Amino acid sequence: MKNNTTMKNIFLFTFITLFIYSCEAPVAEKEAERSPGFLRTADSQINADDANPENLDLWDKYIDAHNNRDLDAIASMNIDSTQQMGIFKIIGPDGSLIEGVDTHIEVLKGWFEAENPTWNTFFSYTMKLENQPGEWVISGAQVKKNVNGEEVTTYDVIDAYIEEGKIGAFWVYTRAESQK
């Protein structure tokens, strides 16, 4: 019996020791020495951090509306003017500038009819810049379109500015699909 009691005491001592040490406060994680991102301007660097994930839902709905040719939905997700960017605007991959929601919709009508583009998003990330009123979605998509009767595929990256839950501006960067 003495051995049985000794074994119980060893087990009990080990269990209590493990329990006590497992209840200690976790070691604090080291604070990051820098923000996860930044925007560098001519005279400063602005820190960037994660933003509201609902921006990703807005962007997904925006792309779905484009794929569905729902111009009313697209227009309703655009904002006429923002604190940060002013009037709604798009900077195209060729440097072209589209200003105003109505102009955007007219350009889309013509583009949809001429090239029938479709988007397949393969990444999106939402971020916020320090001391800026809005937030951003950076997104990449494969875009297929019909150009002069031929299917053309590009890969687009878009920097979309969002304010008050609406799209206020975006920049499009395009790369042609590489020939294998």
N, C-alpha and C positions, 0 to 999 in steps of 0.2 A: 504494500500500500504506500510505503514511503516514496518509492520510485514514481508511482502514479501521481502523487501529490506534487512531487518535484517537477514532473513534466507539465502538470497543469499550471504551476507557478511560472515556469519558464515561458509557456505559451501565453499566459496572461500578461506577463511582463513585456514580452515581445509585442503583443497586440496593443497594449496601452502605449508603448513607446512609439509604434508606428502611427497610432491614432493621434497622439499629441503632435508629432512632427508633421503629419499631413494637415493639421488644422492651422499651421502657421500661415501668416499672410504671404501671398506670392511675392516673389521678387519683382520689384517695379521694373517695367521695361524701360530701356534707355530711350530718351527723347530723341527724335530725329534731329540731326544737326542742320538739315535744310528741308525746305518744302519739297513735295514730290514732283513739282513742276515749276515752270516759270515762263514768262514772256519777256524777252529782251527788247527794249526800245533803244532809240539812238542815245538816250541819256540816262537810262536806268534799267533795272531788272525788277519785274513785278512777280511776286510769288503766286503760284497757283496751287489749288488743292481740289479735292473731290467736291462735286456739287450735287444738287438734288437729282436722284435717280429718275424722278418723274420726267426730267428732260429727255431721257432715253425713250420713254413711252411717247412723248410728243413727237420726237423725231421719227420713230417707227410709224406712227399714224400719218405723218407728213409724207413719208416715202410711200406708204400704202396708197394714200390719196393720189400721188403721182402715178403709181402703177395702175390704179383704177380710173385714171383720167377724171377725177372728181375735182373740177376746178373750184366749185363752191367751197368744198372742204379745205382745199389749199388756201384759198383767199381768207377763210375764217381763222386759219392758224397763223396767218401773217399779221403783224402789227403795223399800223400806218407809220408810226414814228417812235423812236426810243430816246431815252436820256443820253445813252452812250454813242449811238450811231446816227441819230437823226432819222431822216426818212428811210423807209424800208429800202434795202439795196442788195444787189447780188453783183459780185465781181466774178466774171466768167473765166475759164481757163486761158482764154486768149486776151484777157485784160479788159474785155468789154464790161460796161457798167449798165445795169438795169436798175432804175429807180422808180419806186412806187408800186404798190400792190396791184393796181389796175394794169400797169405796163407789164408786170411779171405775168399776170394771167394771160394777157394778149400774146406775149412771147411764147408761153407754154402751149397755147392753142396751136400756133403755127408749128412749133417743134414737134408736138405730139402727132400732128397730121403728117408732117414731112418725114420724120425718122422713127416714130413709134418706139421711143426709148423705154426700157424696163430696168429697174434697179434690183440688185440682190445685195443687201447689206451684209458685210462680213465682219465689221467691228464698229463699235461706238463706245465713246467714253465721255463723261460729262465732267466739266471742271469749272472752277470759279477763280477769278483773279482778284487779288487783294484790292480793296477800295474801289471796286467797279460795281455798278448797280446790277448788271445782268450776269448771266452764266453762259457757258459754251457747251456745245456737243461737237466733238471731233469724230467723224464717221467715215468709214471706207465702204465703197460699194463697187461691185462689178456692174457695168452698164452696157447693155446690148441695145443696138439701134440699127436701123436699116438706112444706109447711106447710099443713094443712087442704086438701089436694088441689091446691095451687098450687105450682109450682116457684119457689123463692126463691133468689137468689144473693147471697152476701155476700163480702166480702174481709176475711180475718182475718190479723192479725199476731200471732205468738206469741213470747213470750220464754220459752224452755225452759231450765231449770237442769239440768245434767248432772253427776253425781258418780259416780265408780267405774264409768264406762261405762254408766250407766243414767239414766233420766229421774227427777228428784227433785221437780220442781215446774214449773208453767208458768202464765203469764198470757195470756189471750186478749183481744184488742182487735178489735172488729168494726165494719165499715162496710157499710151496705146498698149494693147496686148502684144506681148513679144511674140515674134514669129519663131516657131520651134524648129 
